[in-house]
């Protein structure tokens, strides 16, 4: 359990009811998880959304999420959320993105760059910014359906499996799941989910998209932030309002940048996310951690904004910003699905403060690496009728290894000296998916050496000097190869050449 969550529990147990959620710090693991296994459940398909809601409600009411950090604290958390809602109503409540709307008649490409620069500036100043239309309506709608089907399949799997922590295979911990699990944090796999890969390509790799350019602008023009979270937040009618919290304690540099992408229009009845602009600084965190008076005064006096996003819009925020999920009205609300990702800022060197909501088999790749893989996934779509026909999944390590092996072999066969050198090295060491084969190693070294590659000449010389991969040693041929390598200033080439000449001389003397 996150140590900061421990302070929350102590506060809930000891504070008066009116301030039941007070503590030294709020839980910084609102989207955290423990270690998880990859999800292996069949997708359940339902005839209609009404059927799905009925079946999901039945499953939610009986699924056990034992060991979750807010189990046993639901009532106190709900009361604290309601109290905070009344406090925040005493201050100005706006709508995210309304103040930043400006008309611009300049050329589209220039406008895009200006928007990214302006969005990054707003993110820096306010800690949150709205990005409009970064995912198409069609993609948002289809992905929403797939995510809900996956959620339902996960609930069914939790219901059917034994063991207290089975739910952790499919879900991360989330603040205020509710007594009937009305709110969940569903882990999303990349491997084998081509439509998700294409949606992420649209978000992160498409040249016209505002999200990657804003992220890179916020990172000083760099694309070295690492993927830290990939999940979906789902709120059903009846979900309670969360207490206000940051995802991370304050530190000088923003530890994470998180994006919530709406997969349907979000209305006030659906419990939109509330943000407190300019709460990502040390002063706001000091007031927040001063409980009860400082925190309550902060919520009573600070302006907040609600993210009434349209399908495909997003809120991008600094993880130090104070925010909370709203209450999804039991009668007037509807299922709210947010796709979300977090990227870790490499310039923030202090501990993050939570464990990311991400499948354990997804590597910590940089934004640049992530975009490259997504581009590879997208490139195949035009040649394939459906996912079944896809020859290669860039997020499948085994497939990626096989593809790398095949590409290397084809390049080497096509005459690429560097590929021939690498293939020879792989055969020699038994690496890169290739089994050790010294004869094959020698064959590829010879082809690369014939093209003047100094390292191949040196490696081949070593094989001739030791007899590895050939019937017997050939010091004369080894010396010739070491000489060629030394003439290109290969490290150690001159010394080995001279040593081989001395050995040759000794062999002649002994004969």
DRENNU-614122 format. One record per residue (C-alpha): y, z, x; residue in three letters; residue number from 1. Coordinates in nm, 3 decimals, always signed. Example, Ala and Ser with C-alpha at 12.3 -4.5 7.8 and 13.67 -1.06 7.14 Angstrom:
<pts>
         Y         Z         X   res     n
    -0.450    +0.780    +1.230   ALA     1
    -0.106    +0.714    +1.367   SER     2
</pts>
This chain:
<pts>
         Y         Z         X   res     n
    +0.000    +0.000    +0.000   UNK     1
    +0.350    -0.080    +0.123   UNK     2
    +0.510    +0.238    +0.252   UNK     3
    +0.828    +0.162    +0.060   UNK     4
    +0.628    +0.152    -0.261   UNK     5
    +0.517    +0.506    -0.184   UNK     6
    +0.877    +0.621    -0.213   UNK     7
    +0.891    +0.453    -0.554   UNK     8
    +0.586    +0.645    -0.678   UNK     9
    +0.724    +0.975    -0.554   UNK    10
    +1.052    +0.907    -0.734   UNK    11
    +0.880    +0.811    -1.059   UNK    12
    +0.675    +1.131    -1.055   UNK    13
    +0.960    +1.370    -0.968   UNK    14
    +1.286    +1.229    -1.106   UNK    15
    +1.417    +1.294    -1.462   UNK    16
    +1.310    +1.033    -1.715   UNK    17
    +1.656    +0.874    -1.735   UNK    18
    +1.631    +0.787    -1.366   UNK    19
    +1.255    +0.756    -1.351   UNK    20
    +1.257    +0.461    -1.114   UNK    21
    +1.484    +0.616    -0.855   UNK    22
    +1.363    +0.660    -0.500   UNK    23
    +1.460    +0.603    -0.142   UNK    24
    +1.382    +0.236    -0.183   UNK    25
    +1.250    -0.002    -0.444   UNK    26
    +0.917    -0.177    -0.383   UNK    27
    +0.976    -0.460    -0.141   UNK    28
    +0.639    -0.606    -0.235   UNK    29
    +0.733    -0.756    -0.569   UNK    30
    +0.538    -1.065    -0.473   UNK    31
    +0.303    -0.915    -0.221   UNK    32
    -0.070    -0.942    -0.178   UNK    33
    -0.353    -0.801    +0.029   UNK    34
    -0.609    -1.029    +0.192   UNK    35
    -0.751    -1.285    -0.047   UNK    36
    -1.047    -1.517    -0.063   UNK    37
    -0.994    -1.878    -0.167   UNK    38
    -1.033    -1.942    -0.536   UNK    39
    -1.364    -2.100    -0.643   UNK    40
    -1.354    -2.129    -1.021   UNK    41
    -1.393    -2.422    -1.254   UNK    42
    -1.080    -2.529    -1.438   UNK    43
    -1.087    -2.440    -1.806   UNK    44
    -0.938    -2.699    -2.038   UNK    45
    -0.820    -2.611    -2.386   UNK    46
    -0.743    -2.834    -2.681   UNK    47
    -0.393    -2.700    -2.746   UNK    48
    -0.137    -2.454    -2.616   UNK    49
    -0.198    -2.232    -2.920   UNK    50
    -0.569    -2.215    -2.838   UNK    51
    -0.482    -2.135    -2.478   UNK    52
    -0.243    -1.857    -2.579   UNK    53
    -0.503    -1.699    -2.806   UNK    54
    -0.777    -1.712    -2.543   UNK    55
    -0.543    -1.598    -2.266   UNK    56
    -0.424    -1.301    -2.469   UNK    57
    -0.784    -1.192    -2.525   UNK    58
    -0.863    -1.222    -2.156   UNK    59
    -0.540    -1.052    -2.043   UNK    60
    -0.599    -0.751    -2.262   UNK    61
    -0.935    -0.675    -2.102   UNK    62
    -0.896    -0.791    -1.739   UNK    63
    -0.885    -0.506    -1.490   UNK    64
    -0.635    -0.507    -1.203   UNK    65
    -0.754    -0.186    -1.040   UNK    66
    -0.564    -0.079    -0.732   UNK    67
    -0.242    -0.263    -0.818   UNK    68
    +0.059    -0.072    -0.691   UNK    69
    +0.218    -0.009    -1.031   UNK    70
    -0.096    +0.099    -1.219   UNK    71
    -0.020    +0.430    -1.388   UNK    72
    +0.355    +0.377    -1.360   UNK    73
    +0.408    +0.112    -1.629   UNK    74
    +0.589    +0.330    -1.881   UNK    75
    +0.828    +0.472    -1.623   UNK    76
    +0.896    +0.128    -1.476   UNK    77
    +0.963    -0.020    -1.820   UNK    78
    +1.204    +0.261    -1.907   UNK    79
    +1.386    +0.218    -1.577   UNK    80
    +1.415    -0.156    -1.640   UNK    81
    +1.564    -0.093    -1.985   UNK    82
    +1.810    +0.159    -1.841   UNK    83
    +1.921    -0.088    -1.575   UNK    84
    +1.967    -0.361    -1.835   UNK    85
    +2.211    -0.137    -2.024   UNK    86
    +2.395    -0.051    -1.701   UNK    87
    +2.432    -0.415    -1.600   UNK    88
    +2.570    -0.507    -1.944   UNK    89
    +2.872    -0.292    -1.861   UNK    90
    +2.969    -0.539    -1.589   UNK    91
    +3.031    -0.913    -1.610   UNK    92
    +2.719    -1.119    -1.677   UNK    93
    +2.742    -1.488    -1.595   UNK    94
    +2.510    -1.784    -1.564   UNK    95
    +2.388    -1.896    -1.223   UNK    96
    +2.547    -2.222    -1.112   UNK    97
    +2.825    -2.239    -1.367   UNK    98
    +3.108    -2.154    -1.130   UNK    99
    +2.994    -2.403    -0.868   UNK   100
    +2.998    -2.712    -1.090   UNK   101
    +3.232    -2.977    -0.948   UNK   102
    +3.265    -3.346    -1.009   UNK   103
    +3.243    -3.582    -0.717   UNK   104
    +3.284    -3.959    -0.742   UNK   105
    +3.203    -4.042    -0.381   UNK   106
    +2.902    -4.242    -0.269   UNK   107
    +2.561    -4.095    -0.346   UNK   108
    +2.445    -4.045    +0.014   UNK   109
    +2.766    -3.873    +0.115   UNK   110
    +2.757    -3.664    -0.205   UNK   111
    +2.404    -3.546    -0.123   UNK   112
    +2.510    -3.427    +0.223   UNK   113
    +2.814    -3.251    +0.082   UNK   114
    +2.599    -3.080    -0.181   UNK   115
    +2.354    -2.955    +0.079   UNK   116
    +2.639    -2.822    +0.290   UNK   117
    +2.805    -2.660    -0.014   UNK   118
    +2.475    -2.516    -0.138   UNK   119
    +2.402    -2.365    +0.204   UNK   120
    +2.752    -2.215    +0.212   UNK   121
    +2.705    -2.065    -0.135   UNK   122
    +2.365    -1.929    -0.030   UNK   123
    +2.526    -1.769    +0.275   UNK   124
    +2.813    -1.616    +0.075   UNK   125
    +2.644    -1.520    -0.253   UNK   126
    +2.281    -1.485    -0.146   UNK   127
    +2.170    -1.719    -0.425   UNK   128
    +2.241    -2.077    -0.530   UNK   129
    +2.116    -2.306    -0.805   UNK   130
    +1.972    -2.646    -0.710   UNK   131
    +1.961    -2.889    -1.002   UNK   132
    +1.692    -3.147    -1.069   UNK   133
    +1.487    -3.110    -0.752   UNK   134
    +1.163    -3.178    -0.942   UNK   135
    +1.119    -3.445    -1.207   UNK   136
    +1.056    -3.343    -1.568   UNK   137
    +0.723    -3.528    -1.566   UNK   138
    +0.599    -3.357    -1.251   UNK   139
    +0.717    -3.016    -1.373   UNK   140
    +0.541    -3.053    -1.707   UNK   141
    +0.207    -3.171    -1.565   UNK   142
    +0.206    -2.911    -1.288   UNK   143
    +0.286    -2.638    -1.541   UNK   144
    -0.023    -2.732    -1.743   UNK   145
    -0.246    -2.730    -1.436   UNK   146
    -0.113    -2.392    -1.322   UNK   147
    -0.173    -2.237    -1.665   UNK   148
    -0.525    -2.378    -1.673   UNK   149
    -0.587    -2.230    -1.332   UNK   150
    -0.445    -1.894    -1.444   UNK   151
    -0.674    -1.890    -1.747   UNK   152
    -0.974    -1.976    -1.530   UNK   153
    -0.879    -1.696    -1.291   UNK   154
    -0.853    -1.439    -1.573   UNK   155
    -1.194    -1.552    -1.699   UNK   156
    -1.339    -1.517    -1.348   UNK   157
    -1.195    -1.166    -1.309   UNK   158
    -1.343    -1.071    -1.645   UNK   159
    -1.689    -1.198    -1.552   UNK   160
    -1.710    -1.069    -1.195   UNK   161
    -1.780    -0.716    -1.085   UNK   162
    -1.584    -0.517    -0.832   UNK   163
    -1.245    -0.348    -0.841   UNK   164
    -1.069    -0.599    -0.617   UNK   165
    -1.206    -0.924    -0.758   UNK   166
    -0.864    -1.006    -0.902   UNK   167
    -0.721    -1.019    -0.550   UNK   168
    -0.907    -1.346    -0.493   UNK   169
    -0.676    -1.512    -0.743   UNK   170
    -0.363    -1.303    -0.783   UNK   171
    -0.108    -1.123    -0.572   UNK   172
    +0.042    -0.791    -0.672   UNK   173
    +0.361    -0.819    -0.878   UNK   174
    +0.603    -0.560    -1.009   UNK   175
    +0.541    -0.473    -1.376   UNK   176
    +0.238    -0.679    -1.470   UNK   177
    +0.241    -0.491    -1.801   UNK   178
    -0.034    -0.297    -1.974   UNK   179
    -0.198    -0.626    -2.078   UNK   180
    -0.114    -0.826    -1.762   UNK   181
    +0.161    -1.023    -1.935   UNK   182
    +0.315    -1.103    -1.596   UNK   183
    +0.113    -1.236    -1.301   UNK   184
    +0.156    -1.381    -0.953   UNK   185
    -0.103    -1.659    -0.926   UNK   186
    -0.200    -1.773    -0.576   UNK   187
    -0.202    -2.152    -0.537   UNK   188
    -0.443    -2.333    -0.302   UNK   189
    -0.331    -2.645    -0.115   UNK   190
    -0.678    -2.766    -0.022   UNK   191
    -0.817    -3.002    -0.283   UNK   192
    -0.516    -2.988    -0.520   UNK   193
    -0.363    -3.331    -0.474   UNK   194
    -0.121    -3.312    -0.767   UNK   195
    +0.026    -2.989    -0.625   UNK   196
    +0.057    -3.160    -0.287   UNK   197
    +0.247    -3.448    -0.450   UNK   198
    +0.478    -3.207    -0.635   UNK   199
    +0.552    -3.026    -0.308   UNK   200
    +0.611    -3.362    -0.141   UNK   201
    +0.867    -3.439    -0.411   UNK   202
    +1.032    -3.102    -0.344   UNK   203
    +1.022    -3.090    +0.034   UNK   204
    +0.952    -3.430    +0.187   UNK   205
    +1.135    -3.681    -0.034   UNK   206
    +1.446    -3.798    +0.152   UNK   207
    +1.672    -3.761    -0.151   UNK   208
    +1.576    -3.401    -0.230   UNK   209
    +1.840    -3.132    -0.199   UNK   210
    +1.599    -2.846    -0.120   UNK   211
    +1.492    -2.931    +0.238   UNK   212
    +1.843    -3.037    +0.340   UNK   213
    +1.985    -2.710    +0.204   UNK   214
    +1.717    -2.505    +0.378   UNK   215
    +1.780    -2.679    +0.708   UNK   216
    +2.157    -2.639    +0.669   UNK   217
    +2.105    -2.266    +0.607   UNK   218
    +1.893    -2.255    +0.924   UNK   219
    +2.161    -2.416    +1.136   UNK   220
    +2.015    -2.766    +1.112   UNK   221
    +1.664    -2.657    +1.212   UNK   222
    +1.334    -2.714    +1.030   UNK   223
    +1.140    -2.440    +1.209   UNK   224
    +1.114    -2.189    +0.921   UNK   225
    +0.749    -2.112    +0.846   UNK   226
    +0.580    -2.121    +0.506   UNK   227
    +0.529    -1.758    +0.405   UNK   228
    +0.448    -1.773    +0.033   UNK   229
    +0.313    -2.028    -0.214   UNK   230
    +0.240    -1.901    -0.562   UNK   231
    +0.337    -1.913    -0.930   UNK   232
    +0.506    -1.638    -1.129   UNK   233
    +0.397    -1.649    -1.493   UNK   234
    +0.552    -1.438    -1.768   UNK   235
    +0.412    -1.424    -2.119   UNK   236
    +0.595    -1.302    -2.433   UNK   237
    +0.593    -0.923    -2.424   UNK   238
    +0.657    -0.902    -2.048   UNK   239
    +0.893    -0.614    -1.977   UNK   240
    +1.209    -0.636    -1.773   UNK   241
    +1.156    -0.550    -1.408   UNK   242
    +1.375    -0.295    -1.232   UNK   243
    +1.623    -0.452    -0.991   UNK   244
    +1.489    -0.488    -0.638   UNK   245
    +1.523    -0.685    -0.315   UNK   246
    +1.213    -0.844    -0.168   UNK   247
    +1.304    -0.710    +0.176   UNK   248
    +1.506    -0.421    +0.315   UNK   249
    +1.836    -0.516    +0.471   UNK   250
    +1.846    -0.661    +0.820   UNK   251
    +2.112    -0.865    +0.995   UNK   252
    +1.942    -1.204    +0.954   UNK   253
    +1.788    -1.320    +0.624   UNK   254
    +1.412    -1.268    +0.673   UNK   255
    +1.303    -1.508    +0.398   UNK   256
    +1.449    -1.786    +0.188   UNK   257
    +1.272    -1.804    -0.148   UNK   258
    +1.288    -2.081    -0.406   UNK   259
    +1.195    -2.039    -0.774   UNK   260
    +1.135    -2.378    -0.939   UNK   261
    +1.137    -2.380    -1.322   UNK   262
    +0.850    -2.581    -1.469   UNK   263
    +1.007    -2.573    -1.817   UNK   264
    +1.350    -2.501    -1.959   UNK   265
    +1.421    -2.127    -1.943   UNK   266
    +1.605    -1.962    -2.230   UNK   267
    +1.746    -1.612    -2.258   UNK   268
    +1.448    -1.509    -2.475   UNK   269
    +1.203    -1.602    -2.196   UNK   270
    +1.333    -1.340    -1.955   UNK   271
    +1.521    -1.545    -1.693   UNK   272
    +1.563    -1.401    -1.345   UNK   273
    +1.882    -1.199    -1.299   UNK   274
    +2.058    -1.197    -0.962   UNK   275
    +2.341    -0.982    -0.829   UNK   276
    +2.550    -1.215    -0.611   UNK   277
    +2.666    -1.083    -0.274   UNK   278
    +2.413    -0.800    -0.281   UNK   279
    +2.234    -0.920    +0.036   UNK   280
    +2.467    -0.727    +0.266   UNK   281
    +2.443    -0.383    +0.426   UNK   282
    +2.704    -0.229    +0.197   UNK   283
    +2.521    -0.326    -0.123   UNK   284
    +2.187    -0.206    +0.017   UNK   285
    +2.342    +0.126    +0.117   UNK   286
    +2.466    +0.176    -0.239   UNK   287
    +2.130    +0.064    -0.378   UNK   288
    +1.944    +0.316    -0.162   UNK   289
    +2.180    +0.598    -0.267   UNK   290
    +1.988    +0.721    -0.571   UNK   291
    +2.055    +0.791    -0.841   UNK   292
    +2.434    +0.771    -0.843   UNK   293
    +2.497    +0.494    -0.593   UNK   294
    +2.240    +0.259    -0.740   UNK   295
    +2.351    +0.314    -1.096   UNK   296
    +2.717    +0.264    -1.003   UNK   297
    +2.625    -0.056    -0.822   UNK   298
    +2.447    -0.196    -1.127   UNK   299
    +2.725    -0.077    -1.359   UNK   300
    +3.005    -0.241    -1.160   UNK   301
    +2.859    -0.549    -0.989   UNK   302
    +2.863    -0.887    -1.160   UNK   303
    +2.520    -1.038    -1.228   UNK   304
    +2.408    -1.389    -1.318   UNK   305
    +2.104    -1.512    -1.507   UNK   306
    +1.913    -1.822    -1.400   UNK   307
    +1.897    -2.031    -1.717   UNK   308
    +1.725    -2.316    -1.538   UNK   309
    +1.624    -2.648    -1.685   UNK   310
    +1.281    -2.787    -1.602   UNK   311
    +1.293    -2.904    -1.240   UNK   312
    +1.594    -2.685    -1.148   UNK   313
    +1.558    -2.408    -0.894   UNK   314
    +1.720    -2.091    -0.769   UNK   315
    +1.718    -2.058    -0.390   UNK   316
    +1.792    -1.708    -0.266   UNK   317
    +1.810    -1.482    +0.035   UNK   318
    +1.524    -1.232    +0.000   UNK   319
    +1.764    -0.944    +0.064   UNK   320
    +1.942    -1.023    -0.265   UNK   321
    +1.897    -0.784    -0.556   UNK   322
    +1.722    -0.949    -0.850   UNK   323
    +1.470    -0.889    -1.128   UNK   324
    +1.261    -1.074    -1.382   UNK   325
    +1.390    -1.036    -1.737   UNK   326
    +1.207    -0.929    -2.050   UNK   327
    +1.019    -1.210    -2.224   UNK   328
    +1.079    -1.141    -2.592   UNK   329
    +0.754    -1.074    -2.778   UNK   330
    +0.865    -1.264    -3.089   UNK   331
    +1.112    -1.528    -2.967   UNK   332
    +0.999    -1.579    -2.608   UNK   333
    +0.756    -1.830    -2.460   UNK   334
    +0.539    -1.867    -2.152   UNK   335
    +0.761    -1.898    -1.845   UNK   336
    +0.617    -2.052    -1.529   UNK   337
    +0.795    -2.055    -1.193   UNK   338
    +0.653    -2.233    -0.889   UNK   339
    +0.775    -2.048    -0.585   UNK   340
    +0.773    -2.068    -0.210   UNK   341
    +0.918    -1.850    +0.064   UNK   342
    +1.003    -1.962    +0.416   UNK   343
    +1.033    -1.715    +0.701   UNK   344
    +1.344    -1.740    +0.914   UNK   345
    +1.237    -1.736    +1.283   UNK   346
    +1.573    -1.588    +1.379   UNK   347
    +1.497    -1.269    +1.183   UNK   348
    +1.300    -1.057    +1.428   UNK   349
    +1.261    -0.736    +1.227   UNK   350
    +0.951    -0.673    +1.010   UNK   351
    +0.945    -0.859    +0.679   UNK   352
    +0.855    -0.555    +0.469   UNK   353
    +0.595    -0.723    +0.246   UNK   354
    +0.278    -0.929    +0.265   UNK   355
    +0.334    -1.283    +0.143   UNK   356
    +0.173    -1.420    -0.174   UNK   357
    -0.030    -1.699    -0.020   UNK   358
    -0.393    -1.806    +0.000   UNK   359
    -0.547    -1.682    +0.328   UNK   360
    -0.669    -2.028    +0.429   UNK   361
    -0.316    -2.174    +0.427   UNK   362
    -0.184    -2.168    +0.785   UNK   363
    +0.162    -2.047    +0.880   UNK   364
    +0.313    -2.391    +0.939   UNK   365
    +0.675    -2.479    +1.000   UNK   366
    +0.878    -2.669    +0.745   UNK   367
    +0.853    -2.975    +0.972   UNK   368
    +0.474    -2.947    +0.994   UNK   369
    +0.445    -2.885    +0.619   UNK   370
    +0.651    -3.193    +0.540   UNK   371
    +0.438    -3.406    +0.773   UNK   372
    +0.119    -3.300    +0.593   UNK   373
    +0.279    -3.358    +0.254   UNK   374
    +0.387    -3.705    +0.362   UNK   375
    +0.028    -3.779    +0.465   UNK   376
    -0.094    -3.666    +0.122   UNK   377
    +0.164    -3.882    -0.056   UNK   378
    +0.089    -4.190    +0.153   UNK   379
    -0.265    -4.209    +0.014   UNK   380
    -0.168    -4.203    -0.353   UNK   381
    -0.062    -4.568    -0.370   UNK   382
    -0.405    -4.680    -0.247   UNK   383
    -0.615    -4.456    -0.472   UNK   384
    -0.673    -4.466    -0.846   UNK   385
    -0.728    -4.090    -0.877   UNK   386
    -0.795    -3.776    -0.674   UNK   387
    -1.167    -3.854    -0.657   UNK   388
    -1.097    -4.165    -0.449   UNK   389
    -0.883    -3.985    -0.192   UNK   390
    -1.037    -4.036    +0.153   UNK   391
    -0.849    -3.757    +0.326   UNK   392
    -0.698    -3.420    +0.238   UNK   393
    -0.446    -3.314    +0.507   UNK   394
    -0.490    -2.950    +0.401   UNK   395
    -0.868    -2.957    +0.450   UNK   396
    -0.928    -2.846    +0.809   UNK   397
    -1.268    -3.013    +0.831   UNK   398
    -1.138    -3.341    +0.693   UNK   399
    -0.835    -3.322    +0.918   UNK   400
    -1.057    -3.264    +1.221   UNK   401
    -1.278    -3.561    +1.128   UNK   402
    -0.976    -3.781    +1.074   UNK   403
    -0.830    -3.677    +1.410   UNK   404
    -1.163    -3.755    +1.576   UNK   405
    -1.179    -4.096    +1.407   UNK   406
    -0.820    -4.182    +1.495   UNK   407
    -0.874    -4.079    +1.857   UNK   408
    -1.189    -4.291    +1.886   UNK   409
    -1.021    -4.595    +1.730   UNK   410
    -0.720    -4.564    +1.960   UNK   411
    -0.942    -4.525    +2.265   UNK   412
    -1.153    -4.821    +2.161   UNK   413
    -0.834    -5.020    +2.111   UNK   414
    -0.738    -4.970    +2.477   UNK   415
    -0.501    -4.673    +2.464   UNK   416
    -0.537    -4.512    +2.809   UNK   417
    -0.415    -4.170    +2.695   UNK   418
    -0.661    -4.173    +2.405   UNK   419
    -0.939    -4.275    +2.644   UNK   420
    -0.846    -3.989    +2.874   UNK   421
    -0.843    -3.740    +2.584   UNK   422
    -1.173    -3.867    +2.447   UNK   423
    -1.331    -3.837    +2.792   UNK   424
    -1.196    -3.483    +2.822   UNK   425
    -1.331    -3.389    +2.478   UNK   426
    -1.676    -3.521    +2.565   UNK   427
    -1.669    -3.336    +2.896   UNK   428
    -1.563    -3.001    +2.746   UNK   429
    -1.734    -3.035    +2.407   UNK   430
    -1.403    -2.988    +2.225   UNK   431
    -1.214    -3.151    +1.939   UNK   432
    -1.528    -3.183    +1.727   UNK   433
    -1.721    -3.375    +1.996   UNK   434
    -2.042    -3.246    +2.151   UNK   435
    -2.068    -3.235    +2.529   UNK   436
    -2.183    -3.571    +2.668   UNK   437
    -2.109    -3.617    +3.038   UNK   438
    -2.218    -3.981    +3.046   UNK   439
    -1.979    -4.065    +2.763   UNK   440
    -1.711    -3.863    +2.935   UNK   441
    -1.750    -4.071    +3.253   UNK   442
    -1.742    -4.396    +3.053   UNK   443
    -1.406    -4.315    +2.894   UNK   444
    -1.259    -4.180    +3.219   UNK   445
    -1.352    -4.508    +3.385   UNK   446
    -1.172    -4.712    +3.119   UNK   447
    -0.856    -4.501    +3.146   UNK   448
    -0.870    -4.495    +3.528   UNK   449
    -0.895    -4.874    +3.536   UNK   450
    -0.558    -4.881    +3.362   UNK   451
    -0.403    -4.666    +3.636   UNK   452
    -0.402    -4.330    +3.459   UNK   453
    -0.374    -4.075    +3.741   UNK   454
    -0.535    -3.788    +3.555   UNK   455
    -0.832    -4.007    +3.455   UNK   456
    -0.865    -4.118    +3.818   UNK   457
    -0.867    -3.756    +3.930   UNK   458
    -1.120    -3.649    +3.661   UNK   459
    -1.346    -3.944    +3.737   UNK   460
    -1.323    -3.866    +4.107   UNK   461
    -1.438    -3.513    +4.034   UNK   462
    -1.739    -3.648    +3.838   UNK   463
    -1.835    -3.878    +4.129   UNK   464
    -1.793    -3.596    +4.381   UNK   465
    -2.023    -3.362    +4.185   UNK   466
    -2.258    -3.620    +4.033   UNK   467
    -2.184    -3.501    +3.679   UNK   468
    -2.252    -3.767    +3.419   UNK   469
    -2.418    -4.007    +3.666   UNK   470
    -2.747    -4.040    +3.854   UNK   471
    -2.613    -3.911    +4.187   UNK   472
    -2.304    -3.819    +4.384   UNK   473
    -2.084    -4.091    +4.534   UNK   474
    -1.835    -3.939    +4.777   UNK   475
    -1.701    -4.277    +4.883   UNK   476
    -1.607    -4.367    +4.528   UNK   477
    -1.471    -4.015    +4.470   UNK   478
    -1.245    -4.041    +4.773   UNK   479
    -1.112    -4.374    +4.654   UNK   480
    -1.025    -4.229    +4.312   UNK   481
    -0.866    -3.917    +4.460   UNK   482
    -0.654    -4.143    +4.684   UNK   483
    -0.532    -4.342    +4.385   UNK   484
    -0.445    -4.022    +4.200   UNK   485
    -0.266    -3.876    +4.502   UNK   486
    -0.056    -4.191    +4.540   UNK   487
    +0.079    -4.115    +4.191   UNK   488
    +0.150    -3.755    +4.297   UNK   489
    -0.114    -3.607    +4.073   UNK   490
    -0.120    -3.227    +4.130   UNK   491
    -0.383    -3.141    +4.392   UNK   492
    -0.471    -3.508    +4.446   UNK   493
    -0.375    -3.521    +4.813   UNK   494
    -0.556    -3.199    +4.901   UNK   495
    -0.877    -3.300    +4.724   UNK   496
    -0.860    -3.649    +4.879   UNK   497
    -0.835    -3.502    +5.231   UNK   498
    -1.113    -3.251    +5.157   UNK   499
    -1.340    -3.534    +5.035   UNK   500
    -1.266    -3.739    +5.350   UNK   501
    -1.369    -3.442    +5.565   UNK   502
    -1.689    -3.402    +5.367   UNK   503
    -1.762    -3.774    +5.407   UNK   504
    -1.713    -3.746    +5.781   UNK   505
    -1.949    -3.451    +5.795   UNK   506
    -2.213    -3.643    +5.600   UNK   507
    -2.189    -3.934    +5.848   UNK   508
    -2.224    -3.700    +6.142   UNK   509
    -2.534    -3.542    +5.990   UNK   510
    -2.707    -3.873    +5.937   UNK   511
</pts>
